[in-house]
Amino acid sequence: MEKSLNYEQAFKELADIAREIEQESISIDVLAQKVKRASELITFCQVKLRSTETEVNKIISQMEKGNL
């Protein structure tokens, strides 16, 4: 996965791939490549979301401790 890729870019690319598959505009010759890329993007997005959730929960926990 590219180091400069961010969540928004990954999500947009994933949406584009999904749209191409739904519209059946992908040739059978590249379908497996697109599905593999989609799988990579899904994994990237899941990791990013989990990381962000953990960070937000940590910040909220610190805020609550500071306010008690």
C-alpha positions in Angstrom: 0.0 0.0 0.0 1.3 3.4 -0.8 2.7 5.4 2.1 1.0 8.6 0.9 -2.5 7.0 0.6 -5.0 8.5 3.0 -8.4 7.2 4.1 -10.4 9.5 1.8 -8.3 8.5 -1.3 -8.6 4.8 -0.4 -12.4 5.1 0.1 -12.8 6.9 -3.2 -10.8 4.3 -5.1 -12.7 1.5 -3.4 -16.0 3.2 -4.4 -14.8 3.6 -8.0 -13.9 -0.1 -8.2 -17.3 -1.1 -6.7 -19.1 1.1 -9.2 -17.1 -0.4 -12.1 -17.9 -3.9 -11.0 -21.6 -3.0 -10.5 -21.8 -1.5 -13.9 -20.0 -4.5 -15.4 -17.5 -2.2 -17.1 -14.5 -4.1 -16.0 -13.1 -6.6 -18.5 -12.8 -10.2 -17.2 -9.0 -9.8 -17.8 -8.6 -7.2 -15.0 -11.4 -8.3 -12.7 -9.1 -10.3 -10.4 -6.7 -7.4 -10.2 -9.5 -5.0 -9.2 -10.9 -7.4 -6.6 -7.4 -7.8 -5.1 -6.9 -4.1 -5.0 -10.3 -3.7 -3.4 -9.3 -6.2 -0.7 -6.2 -4.2 0.0 -8.1 -1.0 0.2 -10.7 -2.5 2.6 -7.9 -3.7 4.9 -6.3 -0.3 4.8 -9.5 1.5 5.6 -10.3 -1.0 8.4 -6.9 -0.5 10.0 -7.2 3.3 9.7 -10.6 3.3 11.3 -9.6 1.1 14.2 -6.5 3.3 14.8 -8.5 6.4 14.7 -11.1 4.9 17.1 -8.4 3.9 19.5 -6.8 7.4 19.4 -10.2 9.1 19.9 -11.1 6.8 22.8 -7.7 7.5 24.4 -8.2 11.3 24.1 -11.7 11.1 25.5 -10.4 9.0 28.4 -7.7 11.5 29.2 -10.3 14.4 29.0 -12.6 12.5 31.4 -9.7 11.9 33.9 -8.7 15.6 33.7 -12.3 16.7 34.5 -12.8 14.5 37.5 
